[in-house]
């Protein structure tokens, strides 16, 4: 039974003939070899590598467990007769294998290629990946006690940061993995099933503000999207502290570019096939949907940039009108580009929502913003004036389109 359940989930995640797994492993090998022969090296402490692997793997595992698409498959499997322990461990093994092989494998390839490491340290990295999978699954099964899970995660992160001994840290992770296994041993399949929310986020065409209501209802039904936005706000708060020592270069535009990496709000059409079909089927929806969607992303980006500027003023001071104008431009330009990508190049063929969050397309807009930030750092006054004028033109065009829809 355990083998059949695990195989069913694995085929759903990796493809009928596991073709996705072979492509992913080949890509990891190419990235590792390309970075290795380039000779680019970065000094990364062993504890930092362990922390990165644990945090990244646990985050992706949590996303996989929270996937709405995955919940449908889980509901159907729970209707069949099954043994709780076998079902739980086969389900966790399938999602853990997907997380480690398709997501953490890429991070591991980069870390091994650009940093010096000893073969014995590979054991600690493998332990870290298994530990993150088990701990995330155990915490998710007991998510109604979220405060306990938060304290548990904080304690482990603190131990990883402060323990310098590799052997002692490995033993701690093994002991914590054993605790996670005991929690999973007492869990059943329904502990991983997420009931569908009773809130409706359907679009009603009669009311003028229906799209904005839809956006906020959609966020309220997807708490992990709100968590990601809160994380970006925290990054905006602490980023000025790390950028203040970079003198001789205008780094504020770089901060705006980094803060545009808020993936969940930029994949609305890709993650909701029904919405995409409705928007494309109804006449005149290019302007009726895309313009409010663009303004919604702009509002989210501008809120993050405002937090960044306030934090910069408190820690470093010197916020100018030019910086505020730059924040408006980067927030608006990244919103426009994100909507254009969603309209013309939506992501299809994904298995679970984690594929959307980590799709390579997510880096297109931030990379463009970083290039513009580099240009702004080289010619701040001239380029900022041109960019602000462009932002004003885009705003004028948006309001013209809203007044004169097709």
MARMARDREN-860968 format. One line per 2 residues: number of its first residue (from 1); for each residue x, y, z of C-alpha. Coordinates in nm, 4 decimals. Layout:
N
NUM	X Y Z; ...
% end
This chain:
406
1	0.0000 0.0000 0.0000; 0.2783 0.2422 0.0931
3	0.4618 0.1721 -0.2317; 0.1476 0.2210 -0.4424
5	0.0569 0.5481 -0.2700; 0.4073 0.6864 -0.3042
7	0.4204 0.5840 -0.6695; 0.0882 0.7557 -0.7421
9	0.2040 1.0845 -0.5929; 0.5488 1.0556 -0.7545
11	0.4004 1.0109 -1.1024; 0.1824 1.3147 -1.0454
13	0.4817 1.5265 -0.9408; 0.7516 1.3948 -1.1756
15	0.5448 1.2845 -1.4751; 0.4136 0.9484 -1.5899
17	0.7625 0.8251 -1.6847; 0.9535 1.0470 -1.4400
19	1.0709 1.2559 -1.7345; 1.0713 1.5743 -1.5306
21	1.3205 1.4289 -1.2834; 1.5779 1.3481 -1.5508
23	1.5509 1.6982 -1.7017; 1.5929 1.8611 -1.3621
25	1.8966 1.6541 -1.2678; 2.0582 1.7283 -1.6041
27	1.9991 2.1008 -1.5516; 2.1546 2.0823 -1.2028
29	2.4600 1.9088 -1.3463; 2.4994 2.1710 -1.6211
31	2.4704 2.4576 -1.3713; 2.7213 2.2952 -1.1350
33	2.9750 2.2299 -1.4095; 2.9328 2.5748 -1.5641
35	2.9908 2.7541 -1.2333; 3.2740 2.5204 -1.1356
37	3.4796 2.5705 -1.4513; 3.4171 2.9474 -1.4319
39	3.6310 2.9514 -1.1180; 3.4008 3.1845 -0.9281
41	3.4486 3.1262 -0.5534; 3.2689 3.2644 -0.2473
43	3.3614 3.1982 0.1135; 3.0588 3.0378 0.2798
45	3.0789 2.8982 0.6308; 2.9544 2.5435 0.6828
47	2.6890 2.6625 0.9292; 2.5612 2.9141 0.6717
49	2.5308 2.6390 0.4096; 2.3398 2.4244 0.6563
51	2.1104 2.7160 0.7404; 2.0438 2.7928 0.3735
53	1.9648 2.4311 0.2910; 1.7358 2.3906 0.5922
55	1.5471 2.7155 0.5400; 1.5061 2.6728 0.1633
57	1.4046 2.3056 0.1784; 1.1591 2.3609 0.4625
59	1.0027 2.6584 0.2828; 0.9547 2.4690 -0.0433
61	0.8222 2.1642 0.1437; 0.5693 2.3814 0.3231
63	0.4583 2.5297 -0.0088; 0.4161 2.1812 -0.1535
65	0.2094 2.0701 0.1449; -0.0062 2.3850 0.1177
67	-0.0709 2.3489 -0.2553; -0.4404 2.3686 -0.3437
69	-0.3865 2.1449 -0.6456; -0.2208 1.8879 -0.4240
71	-0.5178 1.8987 -0.1858; -0.7478 1.7675 -0.4605
73	-0.5278 1.4606 -0.5174; -0.4976 1.4078 -0.1432
75	-0.8749 1.4198 -0.0991; -0.9240 1.1481 -0.3580
77	-0.6543 0.9286 -0.2052; -0.8047 0.9613 0.1425
79	-1.1304 0.8129 0.0130; -0.9524 0.4831 -0.0444
81	-0.8910 0.2331 0.2364; -0.5419 0.2885 0.3751
83	-0.3218 0.2547 0.6804; -0.2589 0.5930 0.8352
85	0.1132 0.5545 0.9051; 0.1936 0.4068 0.5652
87	-0.0074 0.6744 0.3908; 0.1542 0.9594 0.5870
89	0.5117 0.8452 0.5276; 0.4539 0.7679 0.1591
91	0.2962 1.1106 0.1098; 0.5786 1.2879 0.2932
93	0.8378 1.0814 0.1041; 0.6871 1.1746 -0.2334
95	0.6694 1.5480 -0.1575; 1.0095 1.5364 0.0125
97	1.1658 1.3706 -0.2905; 1.0079 1.6316 -0.5159
99	1.1381 1.9135 -0.2941; 1.4924 1.7816 -0.2603
101	1.5442 1.6641 -0.6175; 1.3765 1.9442 -0.8117
103	1.4300 2.2473 -0.5868; 1.7026 2.1970 -0.3270
105	1.9171 2.0153 -0.5845; 1.9615 2.3421 -0.7742
107	2.0656 2.5293 -0.4588; 2.3035 2.2486 -0.3654
109	2.4611 2.2539 -0.7118; 2.5289 2.6277 -0.6816
111	2.6689 2.5994 -0.3272; 2.9007 2.3117 -0.4181
113	3.0240 2.4911 -0.7297; 3.1072 2.8317 -0.5795
115	3.2322 2.7392 -0.2293; 3.5095 2.5229 -0.0876
117	3.3851 2.2150 0.0950; 3.5083 1.8823 0.2261
119	3.3559 1.5463 0.1264; 3.2624 1.4790 0.4903
121	3.0439 1.7909 0.4853; 2.8172 1.6252 0.2288
123	2.6833 1.4059 0.5085; 2.5733 1.7155 0.6982
125	2.4075 1.8574 0.3877; 2.2133 1.5364 0.3274
127	2.1077 1.5288 0.6928; 1.9968 1.8919 0.6613
129	1.7741 1.8179 0.3625; 1.6096 1.5189 0.5300
131	1.5709 1.7137 0.8536; 1.4028 2.0065 0.6780
133	1.1567 1.7768 0.4982; 1.0598 1.5892 0.8147
135	1.0361 1.8985 1.0333; 0.8247 2.0890 0.7800
137	0.5898 1.7916 0.7423; 0.5616 1.7454 1.1199
139	0.4961 2.1157 1.1797; 0.2374 2.1225 0.9004
141	0.0521 1.8247 1.0473; 0.0252 2.0186 1.3751
143	-0.0348 2.3595 1.2182; -0.3291 2.4361 1.4457
145	-0.0651 2.4796 1.7156; 0.1184 2.7346 1.5011
147	0.2805 2.9090 1.7964; 0.4531 2.5871 1.9031
149	0.5760 2.5313 1.5493; 0.7092 2.8861 1.5357
151	0.9037 2.8445 1.8596; 1.0341 2.5071 1.7382
153	1.1604 2.6578 1.4109; 1.3159 2.9560 1.5906
155	1.4981 2.7249 1.8320; 1.6433 2.5145 1.5501
157	1.7512 2.8196 1.3500; 1.9208 2.9641 1.6579
159	2.1016 2.6364 1.7230; 2.2265 2.6222 1.3621
161	2.3558 2.9791 1.3851; 2.5356 2.9421 1.7181
163	2.6695 2.5862 1.7006; 3.0068 2.5844 1.5275
165	3.0825 2.2140 1.5638; 2.9785 2.0182 1.2577
167	2.9416 1.6877 1.4421; 2.7377 1.8402 1.7241
169	2.5118 2.0157 1.4747; 2.4565 1.6954 1.2773
171	2.3637 1.5099 1.5952; 2.1185 1.7847 1.6867
173	1.9532 1.7685 1.3444; 1.9303 1.3896 1.3670
175	1.7708 1.4121 1.7121; 1.5250 1.6738 1.5878
177	1.4456 1.4560 1.2855; 1.3645 1.1705 1.5217
179	1.1207 1.3979 1.7087; 0.9581 1.4901 1.3760
181	0.9250 1.1207 1.2879; 0.7494 1.0565 1.6206
183	0.5028 1.3379 1.5447; 0.4363 1.1973 1.1974
185	0.3999 0.8483 1.3461; 0.0948 0.9662 1.5400
187	-0.0525 1.1698 1.2530; -0.3004 1.0541 0.9907
189	-0.3639 1.1570 0.6324; -0.6357 1.4052 0.7264
191	-0.3768 1.6111 0.9168; -0.2371 1.7132 0.5762
193	-0.5718 1.7779 0.4108; -0.6606 2.1435 0.3796
195	-1.0325 2.2061 0.3634; -1.1498 2.4376 0.0924
197	-1.2168 2.7880 0.2137; -1.5781 2.8945 0.2272
199	-1.4823 3.2429 0.1153; -1.5598 3.3190 -0.2444
201	-1.3265 3.5220 -0.4608; -1.5242 3.5053 -0.7839
203	-1.5476 3.8078 -1.0105; -1.8719 3.9985 -1.0244
205	-1.8967 4.2153 -1.3301; -2.1709 4.4464 -1.2061
207	-1.9767 4.6416 -0.9451; -1.7021 4.8839 -1.0349
209	-1.4668 4.7725 -0.7552; -1.5259 4.4027 -0.8078
211	-1.1732 4.3348 -0.9344; -1.0132 4.4978 -0.6336
213	-1.2474 4.3005 -0.4109; -1.1426 3.9883 -0.5975
215	-0.7730 4.0622 -0.5443; -0.8121 4.1092 -0.1699
217	-1.0392 3.8064 -0.1344; -0.7876 3.6005 -0.3250
219	-0.5119 3.7073 -0.0864; -0.7324 3.6366 0.2147
221	-0.7914 3.2829 0.0839; -0.4175 3.2261 0.0284
223	-0.2451 3.3078 0.3550; 0.0947 3.2029 0.2204
225	0.0755 3.4895 -0.0300; 0.0314 3.7309 0.2590
227	0.3222 3.5692 0.4417; 0.5470 3.6217 0.1387
229	0.4462 3.9886 0.1259; 0.5198 4.0229 0.4988
231	0.8636 3.8697 0.4379; 0.9319 4.1300 0.1686
233	0.8356 4.4013 0.4167; 1.0850 4.2588 0.6667
235	1.3520 4.2557 0.3946; 1.2697 4.6201 0.3207
237	1.3188 4.7028 0.6886; 1.6625 4.5418 0.7258
239	1.8083 4.6059 0.3794; 1.9220 4.9662 0.4524
241	2.1421 4.8312 0.7322; 2.3338 4.6096 0.4878
243	2.3511 4.8705 0.2114; 2.4726 5.1667 0.4156
245	2.8420 5.0661 0.3945; 2.8382 5.0599 0.0139
247	2.9706 5.4071 -0.0487; 3.0488 5.5587 -0.3876
249	2.7494 5.3878 -0.5509; 2.3829 5.4792 -0.5447
251	2.2414 5.1571 -0.4063; 1.8853 5.2744 -0.3422
253	1.7674 5.1735 -0.6950; 1.9207 4.8308 -0.6345
255	1.7011 4.7979 -0.3268; 1.3930 4.8855 -0.5313
257	1.4883 4.6205 -0.7885; 1.5360 4.3489 -0.5250
259	1.2050 4.4341 -0.3582; 1.0191 4.3779 -0.6871
261	1.0698 4.0021 -0.6372; 0.7234 3.9363 -0.4932
263	0.6285 3.6304 -0.6962; 0.2792 3.5349 -0.5644
265	0.1017 3.8558 -0.6614; 0.2544 3.8415 -1.0116
267	0.1210 3.4968 -1.1118; -0.2524 3.5486 -1.0698
269	-0.3490 3.4225 -1.4152; -0.0963 3.1379 -1.4134
271	-0.2133 2.9923 -1.0829; -0.5881 3.0286 -1.1511
273	-0.6810 2.8618 -1.4803; -1.0509 2.9367 -1.4354
275	-0.9813 3.3063 -1.3973; -0.7593 3.3109 -1.7054
277	-1.0250 3.1368 -1.9110; -1.2947 3.3788 -1.7941
279	-1.0804 3.6862 -1.8552; -0.9787 3.5801 -2.2055
281	-1.3265 3.4595 -2.2998; -1.5191 3.7755 -2.2111
283	-1.4899 4.0729 -2.4518; -1.2963 4.3847 -2.3561
285	-1.1177 4.2205 -2.0657; -0.7656 4.3206 -2.1715
287	-0.8149 4.6677 -2.0283; -1.0824 4.5874 -1.7718
289	-0.8598 4.3299 -1.6018; -0.5008 4.4230 -1.6830
291	-0.5185 4.7860 -1.5752; -0.6634 4.7194 -1.2256
293	-0.4248 4.4254 -1.1912; -0.1320 4.6526 -1.2817
295	-0.2438 4.9109 -1.0255; -0.2829 4.6381 -0.7632
297	0.0751 4.5140 -0.8137; 0.1936 4.8758 -0.8182
299	0.0228 4.9366 -0.4833; 0.1888 4.6302 -0.3294
301	0.5301 4.7264 -0.4678; 0.4900 5.0880 -0.3582
303	0.3999 4.9824 -0.0035; 0.7213 4.7774 0.0169
305	0.9305 5.0595 -0.1308; 0.7765 5.3059 0.1146
307	0.8818 5.0840 0.4049; 1.2309 5.0661 0.2545
309	1.2557 5.4455 0.2259; 1.1290 5.5000 0.5800
311	1.3806 5.2496 0.7119; 1.6546 5.4157 0.5069
313	1.5668 5.7566 0.6506; 1.5710 5.6241 1.0079
315	1.8992 5.4346 0.9749; 2.0951 5.6349 0.7167
317	1.8924 5.9551 0.6548; 1.9197 6.1490 0.3302
319	1.6004 6.0423 0.1507; 1.5407 6.2851 -0.1347
321	1.2602 6.3634 -0.3761; 1.4616 6.1881 -0.6462
323	1.4619 5.8668 -0.4420; 1.0847 5.8876 -0.3959
325	1.0392 5.9423 -0.7693; 1.2659 5.6423 -0.8322
327	1.0528 5.4298 -0.6004; 0.7402 5.5266 -0.7965
329	0.9068 5.4413 -1.1252; 1.0473 5.1036 -1.0205
331	0.7200 5.0023 -0.8538; 0.5163 5.1005 -1.1601
333	0.7551 4.9626 -1.4200; 0.7859 4.6245 -1.2488
335	0.4052 4.6100 -1.2236; 0.3622 4.6835 -1.5955
337	0.6204 4.4223 -1.6974; 0.4716 4.1608 -1.4622
339	0.1227 4.2087 -1.6066; 0.2543 4.1909 -1.9628
341	0.4297 3.8625 -1.8833; 0.1144 3.7210 -1.7274
343	-0.1034 3.8263 -2.0206; 0.1203 3.7186 -2.3070
345	0.3310 3.4419 -2.1456; 0.1345 3.2736 -1.8643
347	0.2873 2.9642 -1.7087; 0.1112 2.6393 -1.8008
349	0.1812 2.2745 -1.7363; 0.2825 2.3146 -1.3707
351	0.2217 2.0352 -1.1225; 0.1846 2.2160 -0.7895
353	0.1976 2.5819 -0.6863; 0.5605 2.5533 -0.5795
355	0.6500 2.5193 -0.9497; 0.5021 2.8641 -1.0081
357	0.6851 3.0227 -0.7163; 1.0224 2.8938 -0.8378
359	0.9736 2.9171 -1.2137; 1.2725 3.0856 -1.3901
361	1.0341 3.3456 -1.5320; 1.0112 3.5050 -1.1860
363	1.3601 3.6496 -1.2336; 1.2889 3.8272 -1.5639
365	1.1407 4.1450 -1.4163; 1.3889 4.1760 -1.1231
367	1.6831 4.1315 -1.3629; 1.5488 4.4082 -1.5879
369	1.5008 4.6267 -1.2807; 1.8578 4.5532 -1.1685
371	1.9904 4.6585 -1.5099; 1.7947 4.9828 -1.4852
373	1.9224 5.0271 -1.1300; 2.2796 4.9879 -1.2511
375	2.2198 5.2527 -1.5165; 2.0623 5.4789 -1.2553
377	2.3677 5.4337 -1.0342; 2.5980 5.5387 -1.3190
379	2.3919 5.8390 -1.4369; 2.1521 5.9139 -1.1495
381	2.0226 6.2607 -1.2360; 1.9796 6.2288 -1.6103
383	1.8393 5.8786 -1.6074; 1.6116 5.9430 -1.3134
385	1.4564 6.2380 -1.4918; 1.3920 6.0259 -1.8009
387	1.2534 5.7397 -1.5956; 1.0236 5.9633 -1.3950
389	0.8921 6.1170 -1.7196; 0.8289 5.7656 -1.8512
391	0.6468 5.6735 -1.5307; 0.4262 5.9823 -1.5627
393	0.3447 5.8901 -1.9230; 0.2474 5.5383 -1.8198
395	0.0210 5.6704 -1.5441; -0.1468 5.9084 -1.7911
397	-0.2019 5.6237 -2.0391; -0.3513 5.4057 -1.7653
399	-0.6076 5.6669 -1.6679; -0.6899 5.7349 -2.0338
401	-0.7536 5.3643 -2.0890; -0.9719 5.3477 -1.7800
403	-1.1856 5.6336 -1.9045; -1.2070 5.5017 -2.2604
405	-1.2244 5.1206 -2.2462; -1.2627 4.9296 -2.5688
% end
